[in-house]
C-alpha cells in the first residue's frame, strides 16, 4: 500500500495492518498504544472496558503498575482502564 497523503487516520492504518495479518493489541482509536515483544502499554483519556490482544494464547498477563494479573483466554484479556491513565501489561 502506498499513499502520498500525510497523516493518515489511525483507523485506516490499523485496518491495513489487520488486513496484512498484524496482531492489533488495542483496537480503540482514541487510546495511545505501544507494543513490543511481551509488552503492551496503553494510555487512555476516556477509560472504560477494553479487550486487549496478545500473541500468547494462554497464561497470565500482569499489569506492571498496579500488579494486577489477568488470565489470557484465546490471546485476549478484558480489563477496565481508568480515565486519564496509563497501563503497562507484560504477557507470558
KAGI-V690700 format. One record per residue. BURIAL is b if it has 24 or more other C-alpha atoms within 12 Angstrom, else e. Layout:
BURIAL
BURIAL
This chain:
e
e
e
e
e
e
e
e
e
e
e
e
e
e
e
e
e
e
e
e
e
e
b
b
b
b
b
b
e
e
b
b
b
e
b
e
e
e
b
b
b
b
b
b
e
e
e
e
e
b
e
b
b
b
b
b
e
e
e
b
b
b
b
e
e
e
e
e
e
b
b
b
e
e
b
b
b
e
b
e
b
e
e
e
e
b
b
b
b
b
b
e
